[in-house]
């Protein structure tokens, strides 16, 4: 009968802490959503971290309170320490994405080829860039779509392409497009040269991997063949010569 009040008070404290955890966890996403609505389209709003330190603190204290209410103070301390350690590890290893990932080189080569074809067909630069960026869903595609939007709004070519020069995959074409606002064959040649450069790099990488694989394949073959050659080829000759030498000695 004497254990009733501490257990009830511990349960009440645990419920209060769980309610506080819900309040702490539910307040910030609303602010992030409101900030995302007011953020400009060119700059994405920062993502909320998957695990917040406030969640860790409240969750650890709530776990300790539940453990104390169920099994005593020692269990409460152990649960608090375990929950806090797990929360710290989760905060360290949970990292939100910081923007789109770069596209594969095969997709970039296809995008440059498509851009070259569109420019050779006589499309304006803005429309050609939009068509080439449509299949690209990474950082290059996003930057190309932004540049095409600026060009469609009538921005100067140098000002529209200056942000694209920061990406290594777009630096060469962006510098060429910034110097010229025409839709002639010059930009198409630059785009096609970029596609050829990417494909040449992919071919060199594939050949290097194939040569490395051929070298690595010979190692197991040598491990299997060399002992057999020693046993079947060298050992009988050595044994025969040794027998003749010993017989004549």
Secondary structure, DSSP 8 states (H G I E B T S, - for coil): -TTHHHHHHHHHHHHHHHHHHHHHHHHHHHHHHHHHHHS-TTS------SS-HHHHHHHHHHHHHHHHHHH-HHHHHHHHHHHHHHHHHHHHH-----S-----HHHHHHHHHHHHHHHHTT--HHHHHHHHHHT--SHHHHHHHHHHHHHHTT--HHHHHTTGGGSTTTHHHHHHHHH----SHHHHHHHHHHHHHHHHHHHHHHHHHHHHHHHHHHHHHHHHHHHHHIIIIIHHHHHHHHHHHHHH-
